[in-house]
Amino acid sequence: MSKTTAEKTAYSPDKVWTWNKDVGGKFASINRPTAGASHEKALPVGKHPLQLYSLGTPNGVKVTVLLEELLELGMIDAEYDAWLINIQEGEQFSSGFVEANPNSKIPVLVDNSTNPPTRVFESGAIMLYLAEKFNAFIPETHAQRTECLNWLFWNIGAVPFLGGGFGHFYAYAPEKLEYPIERYTMEVKRQLDLLDQHLADNRYLCGDEYSIADMVNMAWYGSLVMGKLYEAAEFLDASIYKNVIRWTEDIQQRPAVKRGQRVNRVWGAENHQLAERHDASDFDKDPAEILKQVIARKLGK
């Protein structure tokens, strides 16, 4: 039997699945087959009505960009506290987080301006909630609003193939396997080609109007073609998607986008980080000092 054949037949699923805690790669220590809280800990609450509990991943960036865009418009009620949730440490499984989001995924938003407070989980739901609450970045006409929602929900359905599929097997799996990488690479390139064709005739995803549809897709596909996601731009030959690159570069010039991409980010260049954001002035502070304060609080010091 050739090595290739042996590799393809080495794993045979059991009749009934059992959890092997040693399998799972980078995220094996936090992945588990059950829902619910693993420990008791309340979520911190800041001074603003909007409380965001997140991390600067693409799904987290969607929301912080929208919040910063709302503030850029002068909507002071969009002021927010952005608390860092360290998913590698399992903080998303605290009792407080699970109460806000039973799915234990970032981001989650709690709106304390309502009585009782409103919890909003899943990034797409948060984007729609905020756009409707502030009547901004979502078209007013029924036809254009529908087109915006088309691309918003396209993102929610498409991204698992990019992140959980391609990203996991290309960047995080403990070994490189041809079948899943080939399978998900083909799908991601199809998605990029779809966006590229659409953007050939549209400045933004819904035409001439910048919207939440652009924000959610920029966080993933814009980052991908810029080489900031999975270090996969060369592998995907991202430079061929000229219209996606043009759209990305256009959106990247927006001040709110630049700020939003820093929030809850604790990796990469220091001047692109901001572990937590509780006031607009935090963007002018030393990122290292803010991170130090965040770590001290988490340690109870």
Secondary structure, DSSP 8 states (H G I E B T S, - for coil): --HHHHHHHS----SS----TT-SGGGTTT--S--S-SB-------SSSEEEEE-SSHHHHHHHHHHHHHHHTT-GGG-EEEEE--GGGTGGGBHHHHHH-TT--S-EEEETTSSS-EEEESHHHHHHHHHHHHT-SS-SSHHHHHHHHHHHHHHHHHHHIIIIIIIIIIIISSS--HHHHHHHHHHHHHHHHHHHHHHTS-SBTTBSS--HHHHHHIIIIIHHHTT-STT-TTTTTGGG-HHHHHHHHHHHT-HHHHHHTTBTB-SSSGGG-BS-BSSGGGGGS-HHHHHHHHHHHHTT-
